[in-house]
């Protein structure tokens, strides 16, 4: 059986969202066709890159996982370097205003004055974490044993430096979205390296190819992730007795959660709750009886909340796929999404299984619309959502695309 490696910054059953969950779902499908090794860090918390797990080898759901100690990172230093690097990216996406003209001018002057931009960018990647020189040594020394390397997420050290070690047999899943860090010019070097790029959505492909034209010359396809319709227990009672909306994922400012809480708190809807499922990274305490934080819960509990909710809310402006959106559609639930995210808006437009908002007023209008849906409307949305996922995100089709990509990169040897 051919051997392949998946390289990702975090990996484990406790990591229940984003690129890391995508990596685990893909690994557990690929193991049916290949001998799969996952190369990852010992970290669980991406904010501090803690060495939560012991280094070495373990098996997770039949997949061999090789963990490497996070050797060095300095998030404060990373933030300082990030501010410096923004002196260049701000040229792309920030306009001068009276309130920021001096700050932006200074950053751009400082950036243009220095010449060692590549070295500073590489240092930022290291400080951004998770750093493992031992992982890089392993890839360099053992790459002849693998048919292909699948790298997850453009943003982190394992992908940036791992691609430099195994570019000739690499498949990159960038999970890129329109966020400020994406425009750091240093990523241009990295995006020229992969032999194959597997995008999650058409929107992601357009974003990457328009920002880094070198990627247009690289063989690519669009796959995403597969979903099976969840098995729901229709006899099970709702977890709470109030009508509620649900958010599932990392509770973080960068995910739009602060804005979501603000919008929801300003509504005048007594008895309607917002349930937020996931680890809470917000630094402020939320005092609102209509907002419930469950913390991390298991898959069965999550499905129970999803099954009985009025709708799933996705407030993020930065998504490359949004697996939880597809999961909600697969479960027959409406989705209320931030329309400023092209990926989310595309899901809603193509499926006709949800709604979008752009500001607080839109948000309140759409909440009211969802609360007043008739049973027939709900059934129509449920059917459209399930059909959209069935048509576009099935494992059998996705596996064919990965087989073709792996064969293509291995043929280069």
Beta strands, then each sheet from edge to edge (+ up, - down):
strand 1: 3-7
strand 2: 35-41
strand 3: 56-60
strand 4: 63-68
strand 5: 148-152
strand 6: 170-173
strand 7: 196-199
strand 8: 219-222
strand 9: 244-248
strand 10: 273-277
strand 11: 291-295
strand 12: 312-314
strand 13: 335-338
strand 14: 354-357
sheet 1: 3+ 4- 2- 1- 5- 6- 7- 8-
sheet 2: 9+ 10+ 11+
sheet 3: 12+ 13+ 14+
end
